[in-house]
Amino acid sequence: MSKTYNFFAYLGRMKYIKRWSLMKSTQEENILEHSAMVAQISHALAIIAKNIFGKDVDVDKCSTLAIYHDCSEVITGDLPTPIKYFNEDIKKAYKSLEGVASNKLLQMLPEELKPEMQANLFPDKNSIEYEIVKSADRIAAYLKCVEEVKFGNREFSKALKSNKALIDKIKSEEVKYFMQVFAPSYDLTLDELE
């Protein structure tokens, strides 16, 4: 009998880690759902970058990085944004904690799988794929706010404005394209989508 490994069982628990924990949501969101949304948006941004703007981007890598982008939170939990970015010391300490958590997850894999998975848990922060996933993560947060405000939840009004302002600062053709062509639809009702 071969040894068993806990990596994927641990990731299966991402569904228990709630996002937006300091805010009342009309629809709760966990980090597994969020990761799926970020993967969809990353894929969209990557194909826009590649097919519309002619950029050299690995579309599949973007989707894969997005799937794993928050998996360290299965160990750390999702620290609320006001706390995570309260000051530079806390931000730095949390980033370090995320690294420790990602490394702990990496150790839960057979040796043969570690090199490839390490590239997902510790991506190249200078790559276009990493930048696309970061942008998709921000867009996913913004779209969550759009949906909450659409359903009358004023709790997300300030987060909506601040996330939109952060997106507007992103210097990316594919982000601007997505925000102009696809994002407005998230404010529509089901009947209006037809």
Z-matrix of the N, CA and C atoms (Angstrom, degrees):
N
C 1 1.449
C 2 1.539 1 109.21
N 3 1.333 2 115.84 1 138.66
C 4 1.469 3 119.44 2 -179.15
C 5 1.530 4 110.25 3 -89.34
N 6 1.299 5 114.38 4 161.63
C 7 1.458 6 121.76 5 179.32
C 8 1.530 7 110.32 6 -66.68
N 9 1.323 8 117.26 7 148.34
C 10 1.464 9 120.33 8 176.04
C 11 1.526 10 109.61 9 -100.09
N 12 1.326 11 115.36 10 152.59
C 13 1.460 12 122.39 11 -178.20
C 14 1.529 13 109.37 12 -127.16
N 15 1.315 14 115.81 13 146.20
C 16 1.462 15 121.25 14 -170.73
C 17 1.526 16 115.65 15 -100.45
N 18 1.327 17 117.79 16 0.61
C 19 1.469 18 120.93 17 -172.43
C 20 1.523 19 112.94 18 -52.31
N 21 1.318 20 117.32 19 -56.67
C 22 1.462 21 119.79 20 -173.96
C 23 1.526 22 112.43 21 -73.70
N 24 1.325 23 117.75 22 -29.58
C 25 1.465 24 120.25 23 174.55
C 26 1.531 25 109.56 24 -64.70
N 27 1.330 26 115.59 25 -39.04
C 28 1.466 27 119.85 26 176.46
C 29 1.524 28 110.29 27 -62.83
N 30 1.333 29 116.76 28 -47.05
C 31 1.463 30 120.14 29 -179.30
C 32 1.528 31 111.26 30 -63.39
N 33 1.324 32 116.64 31 -29.58
C 34 1.461 33 120.40 32 176.75
C 35 1.526 34 112.37 33 -60.90
N 36 1.315 35 115.75 34 -20.22
C 37 1.470 36 120.65 35 179.81
C 38 1.530 37 112.62 36 -85.71
N 39 1.332 38 116.84 37 1.49
C 40 1.462 39 119.60 38 176.74
C 41 1.533 40 110.79 39 -59.66
N 42 1.326 41 116.02 40 -26.35
C 43 1.465 42 120.09 41 -179.58
C 44 1.528 43 112.49 42 -66.81
N 45 1.325 44 117.91 43 -13.71
C 46 1.468 45 121.32 44 179.50
C 47 1.528 46 113.25 45 -94.31
N 48 1.327 47 117.25 46 -6.17
C 49 1.467 48 120.75 47 -178.12
C 50 1.533 49 108.84 48 -95.38
N 51 1.307 50 115.25 49 108.84
C 52 1.463 51 122.29 50 -176.29
C 53 1.526 52 110.89 51 -80.04
N 54 1.316 53 115.46 52 137.28
C 55 1.472 54 121.95 53 172.48
C 56 1.531 55 109.12 54 -93.19
N 57 1.321 56 115.66 55 164.47
C 58 1.464 57 122.42 56 176.57
C 59 1.535 58 110.56 57 56.94
N 60 1.321 59 117.04 58 42.05
C 61 1.461 60 121.41 59 -170.90
C 62 1.536 61 114.50 60 -66.18
N 63 1.311 62 118.25 61 -20.94
C 64 1.464 63 119.75 62 178.79
C 65 1.526 64 112.89 63 -91.88
N 66 1.340 65 116.14 64 -0.44
C 67 1.460 66 120.13 65 -175.29
C 68 1.522 67 110.74 66 -121.39
N 69 1.315 68 115.60 67 144.05
C 70 1.461 69 122.01 68 176.44
C 71 1.522 70 107.94 69 -79.34
N 72 1.333 71 116.36 70 120.12
C 73 1.460 72 121.62 71 -178.79
C 74 1.525 73 110.57 72 -106.59
N 75 1.335 74 116.06 73 146.89
C 76 1.470 75 118.66 74 171.63
C 77 1.521 76 109.09 75 -74.04
N 78 1.317 77 116.34 76 -30.50
C 79 1.465 78 122.93 77 177.29
C 80 1.520 79 107.97 78 -134.59
N 81 1.340 80 116.61 79 110.98
C 82 1.461 81 119.04 80 179.13
C 83 1.521 82 110.36 81 -63.43
N 84 1.323 83 115.00 82 151.64
C 85 1.460 84 121.67 83 -179.69
C 86 1.522 85 107.94 84 -132.02
N 87 1.337 86 116.09 85 134.81
C 88 1.464 87 119.86 86 175.97
C 89 1.530 88 108.91 87 -107.77
N 90 1.332 89 116.19 88 170.61
C 91 1.466 90 118.45 89 -174.49
C 92 1.530 91 112.76 90 -71.87
N 93 1.328 92 117.64 91 -20.66
C 94 1.463 93 119.28 92 175.56
C 95 1.533 94 109.81 93 -70.47
N 96 1.332 95 116.01 94 -45.38
C 97 1.468 96 120.23 95 176.75
C 98 1.526 97 110.70 96 -62.98
N 99 1.311 98 115.86 97 -43.63
C 100 1.463 99 120.65 98 179.16
C 101 1.533 100 110.87 99 -60.32
N 102 1.323 101 116.85 100 -42.91
C 103 1.472 102 120.47 101 -179.77
C 104 1.523 103 111.37 102 -63.05
N 105 1.332 104 116.81 103 -37.25
C 106 1.472 105 120.20 104 177.06
C 107 1.526 106 110.38 105 -65.11
N 108 1.323 107 116.60 106 -41.74
C 109 1.462 108 120.85 107 178.51
C 110 1.528 109 110.57 108 -64.20
N 111 1.326 110 116.68 109 -43.97
C 112 1.471 111 120.49 110 179.15
C 113 1.529 112 109.94 111 -63.96
N 114 1.326 113 117.65 112 -36.24
C 115 1.473 114 120.83 113 177.95
C 116 1.531 115 110.61 114 -64.32
N 117 1.336 116 117.05 115 -42.35
C 118 1.473 117 120.06 116 178.05
C 119 1.527 118 110.88 117 -62.61
N 120 1.319 119 116.06 118 -46.73
C 121 1.463 120 119.85 119 -178.16
C 122 1.524 121 110.58 120 -67.96
N 123 1.336 122 117.38 121 -39.80
C 124 1.475 123 120.75 122 176.89
C 125 1.519 124 110.66 123 -59.65
N 126 1.316 125 115.40 124 -43.79
C 127 1.470 126 119.83 125 178.49
C 128 1.526 127 109.94 126 -60.71
N 129 1.341 128 115.92 127 -45.74
C 130 1.466 129 120.20 128 179.47
C 131 1.529 130 111.08 129 -60.92
N 132 1.330 131 116.87 130 -47.37
C 133 1.469 132 120.09 131 179.83
C 134 1.529 133 111.25 132 -61.07
N 135 1.337 134 115.87 133 -39.48
C 136 1.466 135 119.82 134 -178.99
C 137 1.526 136 111.80 135 -66.64
N 138 1.333 137 117.34 136 -42.67
C 139 1.479 138 117.76 137 -179.84
C 140 1.527 139 110.93 138 -72.21
N 141 1.323 140 117.49 139 -29.92
C 142 1.468 141 120.73 140 173.59
C 143 1.534 142 109.08 141 -65.34
N 144 1.332 143 115.99 142 -48.25
C 145 1.473 144 120.69 143 179.92
C 146 1.525 145 110.87 144 -58.63
N 147 1.317 146 116.07 145 -43.11
C 148 1.470 147 121.15 146 -176.10
C 149 1.527 148 112.05 147 -75.06
N 150 1.334 149 116.87 148 -50.38
C 151 1.464 150 120.83 149 -169.96
C 152 1.521 151 115.11 150 -88.84
N 153 1.322 152 117.46 151 -23.99
C 154 1.464 153 119.71 152 179.95
C 155 1.529 154 111.18 153 -102.02
N 156 1.336 155 116.22 154 -39.37
C 157 1.464 156 119.15 155 -175.31
C 158 1.522 157 113.72 156 -107.82
N 159 1.348 158 117.14 157 3.57
C 160 1.461 159 121.67 158 173.44
C 161 1.514 160 115.65 159 65.36
N 162 1.325 161 117.47 160 26.99
C 163 1.460 162 120.57 161 -178.94
C 164 1.526 163 110.95 162 -84.01
N 165 1.311 164 114.71 163 150.18
C 166 1.462 165 121.82 164 178.04
C 167 1.532 166 107.85 165 -86.21
N 168 1.318 167 115.97 166 97.40
C 169 1.463 168 121.24 167 -176.52
C 170 1.528 169 109.36 168 -137.00
N 171 1.311 170 115.77 169 140.73
C 172 1.468 171 122.22 170 176.77
C 173 1.529 172 107.82 171 -89.07
N 174 1.318 173 116.00 172 100.39
C 175 1.464 174 122.41 173 -175.30
C 176 1.526 175 111.05 174 -59.15
N 177 1.332 176 116.87 175 -46.75
C 178 1.464 177 120.11 176 -178.51
C 179 1.529 178 111.69 177 -64.33
N 180 1.326 179 116.84 178 -36.07
C 181 1.470 180 120.73 179 178.39
C 182 1.531 181 110.44 180 -63.16
N 183 1.323 182 116.30 181 -39.63
C 184 1.468 183 120.08 182 177.99
C 185 1.526 184 110.62 183 -60.06
N 186 1.316 185 116.42 184 -47.20
C 187 1.469 186 120.29 185 180.00
C 188 1.523 187 111.18 186 -62.52
N 189 1.324 188 116.40 187 -42.89
C 190 1.463 189 121.00 188 -178.94
C 191 1.518 190 111.30 189 -65.41
N 192 1.320 191 117.64 190 -46.70
C 193 1.463 192 120.40 191 178.07
C 194 1.525 193 111.11 192 -58.86
N 195 1.325 194 116.02 193 -38.30
C 196 1.465 195 120.22 194 -179.56
C 197 1.528 196 111.65 195 -65.31
N 198 1.323 197 116.39 196 -40.01
C 199 1.471 198 120.09 197 179.43
C 200 1.523 199 110.85 198 -58.17
N 201 1.333 200 116.59 199 -38.40
C 202 1.460 201 121.62 200 -175.39
C 203 1.530 202 114.08 201 -99.18
N 204 1.337 203 118.73 202 1.69
C 205 1.468 204 120.57 203 -169.05
C 206 1.530 205 114.25 204 -63.37
N 207 1.314 206 118.45 205 -27.16
C 208 1.469 207 120.78 206 -179.15
C 209 1.526 208 113.09 207 -117.58
N 210 1.331 209 117.74 208 15.33
C 211 1.471 210 118.67 209 -174.39
C 212 1.526 211 113.11 210 -65.23
N 213 1.321 212 118.61 211 -23.30
C 214 1.476 213 119.89 212 176.86
C 215 1.527 214 110.96 213 -61.93
N 216 1.332 215 116.61 214 -23.59
C 217 1.460 216 120.67 215 -178.94
C 218 1.524 217 112.99 216 -69.10
N 219 1.339 218 117.28 217 -12.01
C 220 1.461 219 118.98 218 174.48
C 221 1.528 220 109.61 219 -67.62
N 222 1.328 221 116.17 220 -20.72
C 223 1.465 222 121.84 221 176.60
C 224 1.532 223 110.46 222 -101.10
N 225 1.330 224 117.45 223 -44.50
C 226 1.468 225 121.06 224 -174.89
C 227 1.527 226 113.13 225 -84.50
N 228 1.328 227 117.23 226 -22.70
C 229 1.457 228 120.77 227 -168.61
C 230 1.519 229 108.52 228 81.17
N 231 1.321 230 116.25 229 170.42
C 232 1.459 231 121.19 230 178.72
C 233 1.515 232 108.18 231 -96.29
N 234 1.305 233 116.59 232 102.98
C 235 1.454 234 120.94 233 179.56
C 236 1.534 235 108.57 234 -73.16
N 237 1.326 236 118.53 235 125.98
C 238 1.469 237 120.65 236 -178.38
C 239 1.535 238 111.72 237 -57.16
N 240 1.321 239 115.70 238 142.89
C 241 1.461 240 122.69 239 -176.69
C 242 1.526 241 114.08 240 -52.09
N 243 1.351 242 118.95 241 -45.28
C 244 1.477 243 117.02 242 -179.41
C 245 1.527 244 112.98 243 -59.51
N 246 1.325 245 116.65 244 -29.38
C 247 1.465 246 120.24 245 179.06
C 248 1.524 247 109.74 246 -83.14
N 249 1.336 248 115.84 247 -46.67
C 250 1.468 249 121.80 248 -176.58
C 251 1.529 250 112.11 249 -56.44
N 252 1.323 251 116.29 250 -36.89
C 253 1.461 252 120.20 251 -176.59
C 254 1.532 253 112.45 252 -112.72
N 255 1.326 254 117.18 253 23.06
C 256 1.468 255 121.88 254 -177.37
C 257 1.531 256 111.57 255 -59.65
N 258 1.326 257 115.23 256 -44.85
C 259 1.464 258 119.37 257 173.94
C 260 1.528 259 108.87 258 -153.24
N 261 1.314 260 115.48 259 171.57
C 262 1.467 261 120.90 260 -174.07
C 263 1.524 262 112.11 261 -63.92
N 264 1.332 263 117.86 262 -35.33
C 265 1.471 264 121.10 263 179.95
C 266 1.526 265 111.38 264 -64.26
N 267 1.330 266 116.12 265 -45.89
C 268 1.468 267 119.97 266 179.95
C 269 1.528 268 109.58 267 -65.79
N 270 1.326 269 116.77 268 -43.68
C 271 1.470 270 121.32 269 179.38
C 272 1.526 271 110.74 270 -57.89
N 273 1.327 272 116.05 271 -45.44
C 274 1.467 273 121.53 272 -179.64
C 275 1.535 274 111.18 273 -66.21
N 276 1.316 275 116.25 274 -42.58
C 277 1.467 276 120.64 275 179.56
C 278 1.519 277 110.87 276 -64.28
N 279 1.343 278 117.18 277 -40.04
C 280 1.462 279 120.26 278 -179.93
C 281 1.531 280 110.65 279 -67.67
N 282 1.326 281 117.09 280 -40.31
C 283 1.469 282 120.50 281 177.19
C 284 1.534 283 110.32 282 -60.39
N 285 1.318 284 115.78 283 -40.74
C 286 1.469 285 120.38 284 177.30
C 287 1.523 286 110.78 285 -63.67
N 288 1.325 287 116.15 286 -43.01
C 289 1.465 288 121.49 287 178.23
C 290 1.528 289 110.95 288 -61.90
N 291 1.325 290 116.81 289 -40.62
C 292 1.464 291 120.91 290 176.59
C 293 1.530 292 110.80 291 -60.20
N 294 1.321 293 116.12 292 -40.21
C 295 1.464 294 120.32 293 177.97
C 296 1.516 295 112.05 294 -63.66
N 297 1.326 296 116.62 295 -43.40
C 298 1.472 297 121.22 296 177.51
C 299 1.521 298 109.98 297 -61.64
N 300 1.345 299 116.78 298 -44.14
C 301 1.467 300 121.34 299 -179.97
C 302 1.531 301 111.34 300 -63.68
N 303 1.331 302 116.82 301 -42.88
C 304 1.468 303 120.50 302 178.65
C 305 1.522 304 110.78 303 -63.21
N 306 1.318 305 116.47 304 -39.85
C 307 1.462 306 120.22 305 178.08
C 308 1.532 307 111.29 306 -65.50
N 309 1.332 308 116.77 307 -38.94
C 310 1.467 309 120.77 308 176.84
C 311 1.531 310 110.01 309 -61.16
N 312 1.332 311 116.23 310 -42.65
C 313 1.467 312 119.82 311 177.62
C 314 1.525 313 110.85 312 -63.11
N 315 1.315 314 116.76 313 -42.70
C 316 1.464 315 121.96 314 179.96
C 317 1.527 316 111.06 315 -57.87
N 318 1.316 317 116.71 316 -36.63
C 319 1.471 318 120.96 317 -179.83
C 320 1.531 319 111.93 318 -70.51
N 321 1.316 320 117.61 319 -9.72
C 322 1.465 321 122.21 320 179.65
C 323 1.524 322 112.09 321 -90.48
N 324 1.330 323 116.72 322 15.73
C 325 1.463 324 122.45 323 -178.62
C 326 1.526 325 110.53 324 -118.47
N 327 1.341 326 116.99 325 153.98
C 328 1.469 327 119.20 326 171.00
C 329 1.528 328 109.98 327 -62.99
N 330 1.317 329 116.41 328 150.32
C 331 1.471 330 122.06 329 -177.57
C 332 1.522 331 112.06 330 -52.97
N 333 1.321 332 117.02 331 -37.30
C 334 1.471 333 121.18 332 -175.86
C 335 1.532 334 112.29 333 -65.71
N 336 1.334 335 117.63 334 -23.93
C 337 1.465 336 120.94 335 -177.08
C 338 1.531 337 113.06 336 -96.80
N 339 1.312 338 116.31 337 -16.10
C 340 1.469 339 120.36 338 -174.18
C 341 1.529 340 114.18 339 -59.71
N 342 1.347 341 120.22 340 -45.67
C 343 1.472 342 118.20 341 -176.18
C 344 1.529 343 113.50 342 -58.59
N 345 1.328 344 116.81 343 -45.10
C 346 1.463 345 118.91 344 -178.96
C 347 1.525 346 111.17 345 -70.11
N 348 1.326 347 116.74 346 -41.06
C 349 1.456 348 119.65 347 -179.36
C 350 1.533 349 111.23 348 -69.92
N 351 1.331 350 117.27 349 -30.33
C 352 1.461 351 120.40 350 177.53
C 353 1.527 352 110.39 351 -59.52
N 354 1.322 353 116.81 352 -36.41
C 355 1.461 354 120.96 353 178.76
C 356 1.532 355 111.57 354 -65.77
N 357 1.333 356 117.06 355 -24.77
C 358 1.462 357 120.79 356 177.36
C 359 1.528 358 112.12 357 -85.59
N 360 1.318 359 116.37 358 -36.62
C 361 1.457 360 120.73 359 -178.51
C 362 1.529 361 112.05 360 -81.24
N 363 1.329 362 116.05 361 -27.11
C 364 1.468 363 122.09 362 179.12
C 365 1.532 364 108.67 363 -129.22
N 366 1.346 365 116.89 364 70.96
C 367 1.473 366 119.52 365 -174.81
C 368 1.522 367 113.19 366 -69.68
N 369 1.318 368 114.75 367 160.34
C 370 1.459 369 122.09 368 176.16
C 371 1.530 370 108.06 369 -70.80
N 372 1.316 371 116.80 370 109.45
C 373 1.463 372 121.41 371 -175.17
C 374 1.525 373 113.08 372 -72.33
N 375 1.327 374 117.05 373 -5.98
C 376 1.460 375 120.76 374 176.90
C 377 1.522 376 112.44 375 -99.07
N 378 1.317 377 117.33 376 2.91
C 379 1.471 378 120.50 377 -176.74
C 380 1.525 379 111.46 378 -87.48
N 381 1.318 380 115.73 379 153.88
C 382 1.468 381 121.04 380 176.00
C 383 1.529 382 109.91 381 -64.22
N 384 1.332 383 116.59 382 -33.21
C 385 1.461 384 120.26 383 179.90
C 386 1.537 385 111.16 384 -63.07
N 387 1.336 386 116.05 385 -42.47
C 388 1.465 387 120.23 386 177.95
C 389 1.525 388 110.28 387 -63.04
N 390 1.329 389 116.86 388 -43.59
C 391 1.468 390 120.93 389 179.79
C 392 1.527 391 110.99 390 -62.76
N 393 1.319 392 116.97 391 -38.95
C 394 1.462 393 120.76 392 178.45
C 395 1.523 394 110.59 393 -63.80
N 396 1.326 395 117.51 394 -43.37
C 397 1.471 396 120.69 395 179.91
C 398 1.532 397 110.35 396 -65.29
N 399 1.331 398 117.37 397 -41.01
C 400 1.470 399 120.16 398 176.50
C 401 1.528 400 110.70 399 -59.70
N 402 1.313 401 117.00 400 -43.02
C 403 1.466 402 120.90 401 178.68
C 404 1.530 403 110.61 402 -65.66
N 405 1.321 404 116.35 403 -41.85
C 406 1.472 405 120.33 404 179.46
C 407 1.526 406 111.01 405 -63.90
N 408 1.318 407 117.01 406 -37.43
C 409 1.458 408 122.10 407 177.85
C 410 1.530 409 109.95 408 -61.19
N 411 1.324 410 116.13 409 -43.81
C 412 1.471 411 121.10 410 179.02
C 413 1.527 412 110.37 411 -66.27
N 414 1.335 413 116.80 412 -42.46
C 415 1.466 414 120.58 413 179.57
C 416 1.528 415 110.32 414 -63.86
N 417 1.330 416 117.54 415 -41.00
C 418 1.470 417 120.83 416 178.67
C 419 1.528 418 110.79 417 -60.50
N 420 1.330 419 117.24 418 -40.97
C 421 1.470 420 120.76 419 177.37
C 422 1.529 421 110.12 420 -63.65
N 423 1.317 422 115.93 421 -43.64
C 424 1.468 423 120.68 422 178.62
C 425 1.530 424 110.70 423 -60.77
N 426 1.331 425 116.92 424 -46.10
C 427 1.467 426 120.21 425 -178.05
C 428 1.526 427 112.09 426 -66.16
N 429 1.326 428 117.03 427 -33.42
C 430 1.465 429 120.56 428 173.40
C 431 1.528 430 109.33 429 -60.53
N 432 1.329 431 116.47 430 -43.65
C 433 1.470 432 121.06 431 178.81
C 434 1.528 433 111.05 432 -64.39
N 435 1.330 434 116.60 433 -41.40
C 436 1.469 435 120.66 434 177.83
C 437 1.522 436 109.92 435 -57.01
N 438 1.321 437 116.27 436 -47.84
C 439 1.467 438 120.09 437 -178.01
C 440 1.529 439 111.43 438 -65.28
N 441 1.320 440 117.55 439 -41.94
C 442 1.469 441 120.22 440 179.32
C 443 1.527 442 110.94 441 -62.87
N 444 1.326 443 117.67 442 -45.78
C 445 1.462 444 121.20 443 179.89
C 446 1.528 445 110.22 444 -65.76
N 447 1.330 446 116.70 445 -37.96
C 448 1.464 447 121.20 446 178.16
C 449 1.531 448 111.01 447 -57.78
N 450 1.328 449 116.34 448 -35.04
C 451 1.459 450 120.71 449 -179.94
C 452 1.531 451 112.38 450 -89.55
N 453 1.339 452 115.71 451 15.32
C 454 1.458 453 120.67 452 173.24
C 455 1.514 454 115.27 453 86.05
N 456 1.326 455 117.91 454 12.57
C 457 1.460 456 121.24 455 -178.47
C 458 1.526 457 109.68 456 -90.56
N 459 1.332 458 115.94 457 96.20
C 460 1.458 459 121.23 458 -179.38
C 461 1.520 460 112.61 459 -67.17
N 462 1.321 461 117.44 460 -15.26
C 463 1.468 462 122.81 461 178.81
C 464 1.532 463 111.44 462 -53.23
N 465 1.344 464 116.05 463 -28.41
C 466 1.468 465 121.45 464 -175.49
C 467 1.532 466 113.27 465 -99.89
N 468 1.330 467 118.01 466 4.79
C 469 1.469 468 121.08 467 -175.58
C 470 1.527 469 112.57 468 -60.85
N 471 1.318 470 117.22 469 -47.78
C 472 1.467 471 120.41 470 -179.17
C 473 1.533 472 110.73 471 -67.88
N 474 1.338 473 116.92 472 -41.81
C 475 1.470 474 120.80 473 178.35
C 476 1.529 475 110.62 474 -62.28
N 477 1.324 476 117.13 475 -35.47
C 478 1.462 477 121.51 476 177.01
C 479 1.523 478 110.09 477 -60.00
N 480 1.328 479 116.62 478 -48.89
C 481 1.470 480 120.82 479 -178.54
C 482 1.525 481 111.68 480 -66.56
N 483 1.329 482 116.84 481 -43.41
C 484 1.469 483 118.64 482 -177.16
C 485 1.531 484 111.48 483 -69.37
N 486 1.333 485 118.15 484 -37.84
C 487 1.471 486 119.95 485 176.93
C 488 1.520 487 111.14 486 -67.41
N 489 1.325 488 117.43 487 -38.59
C 490 1.467 489 120.82 488 177.94
C 491 1.529 490 109.81 489 -63.89
N 492 1.322 491 117.09 490 -41.41
C 493 1.470 492 120.75 491 178.99
C 494 1.525 493 110.65 492 -63.23
N 495 1.332 494 117.47 493 -39.31
C 496 1.470 495 120.98 494 178.21
C 497 1.532 496 110.99 495 -67.17
N 498 1.314 497 117.06 496 -39.06
C 499 1.473 498 120.71 497 177.87
C 500 1.531 499 110.15 498 -65.27
N 501 1.324 500 116.49 499 -41.07
C 502 1.467 501 120.33 500 -179.92
C 503 1.533 502 112.25 501 -61.18
N 504 1.325 503 117.63 502 -23.41
C 505 1.467 504 121.79 503 179.18
C 506 1.530 505 112.65 504 -83.01
N 507 1.327 506 117.37 505 -13.45
C 508 1.468 507 120.81 506 -178.62
C 509 1.528 508 108.86 507 -72.30
N 510 1.310 509 115.92 508 123.45
C 511 1.468 510 120.87 509 -179.72
C 512 1.530 511 108.85 510 -92.84
N 513 1.316 512 115.21 511 81.69
C 514 1.460 513 120.77 512 -176.86
C 515 1.522 514 109.21 513 -147.99
N 516 1.322 515 115.19 514 125.21
C 517 1.468 516 119.65 515 179.66
C 518 1.527 517 111.38 516 -62.68
N 519 1.348 518 116.06 517 -39.82
C 520 1.457 519 118.84 518 -177.46
C 521 1.534 520 112.13 519 -68.54
N 522 1.322 521 116.57 520 -33.05
C 523 1.473 522 119.99 521 177.01
C 524 1.524 523 109.65 522 -68.37
N 525 1.325 524 116.88 523 -46.12
C 526 1.468 525 120.40 524 178.78
C 527 1.527 526 110.53 525 -60.09
N 528 1.325 527 116.39 526 -42.15
C 529 1.462 528 121.16 527 179.12
C 530 1.539 529 110.25 528 -61.73
N 531 1.330 530 117.09 529 -49.85
C 532 1.470 531 120.85 530 -179.31
C 533 1.532 532 110.38 531 -59.10
N 534 1.321 533 116.77 532 -43.81
C 535 1.462 534 120.89 533 -177.64
C 536 1.528 535 111.90 534 -66.81
N 537 1.319 536 117.94 535 -30.30
C 538 1.464 537 121.05 536 179.21
C 539 1.526 538 112.18 537 -84.22
N 540 1.332 539 116.39 538 -37.54
C 541 1.462 540 120.67 539 -170.76
C 542 1.538 541 113.27 540 -95.18
N 543 1.319 542 117.42 541 -35.77
C 544 1.466 543 120.14 542 -173.91
C 545 1.530 544 115.14 543 -112.20
N 546 1.315 545 118.33 544 -37.90
C 547 1.467 546 120.72 545 -174.39
C 548 1.532 547 114.69 546 -60.52
N 549 1.338 548 119.88 547 -37.74
C 550 1.467 549 118.77 548 -177.97
C 551 1.539 550 113.84 549 -58.44
N 552 1.316 551 117.15 550 -27.84
C 553 1.473 552 120.55 551 -178.88
C 554 1.522 553 112.93 552 -65.14
N 555 1.323 554 117.60 553 -23.54
C 556 1.465 555 120.53 554 -178.48
C 557 1.525 556 112.28 555 -68.53
N 558 1.316 557 116.92 556 -14.14
C 559 1.463 558 121.25 557 179.13
C 560 1.528 559 111.67 558 -92.35
N 561 1.321 560 117.40 559 0.44
C 562 1.465 561 121.69 560 -177.35
C 563 1.523 562 111.54 561 -90.98
N 564 1.319 563 115.63 562 156.63
C 565 1.460 564 121.31 563 172.14
C 566 1.519 565 108.47 564 -80.19
N 567 1.327 566 117.36 565 168.50
C 568 1.467 567 121.75 566 178.79
C 569 1.519 568 111.12 567 -57.29
N 570 1.324 569 117.38 568 -45.51
C 571 1.478 570 121.20 569 -179.87
C 572 1.526 571 111.53 570 -62.39
N 573 1.321 572 117.07 571 -34.18
C 574 1.458 573 120.65 572 -179.42
C 575 1.529 574 111.78 573 -75.01
N 576 1.321 575 117.16 574 -18.87
C 577 1.472 576 119.95 575 179.74
C 578 1.515 577 112.66 576 -75.85
N 579 1.307 578 117.61 577 -16.10
C 580 1.480 579 120.98 578 -176.86
C 581 1.508 580 112.57 579 -76.69
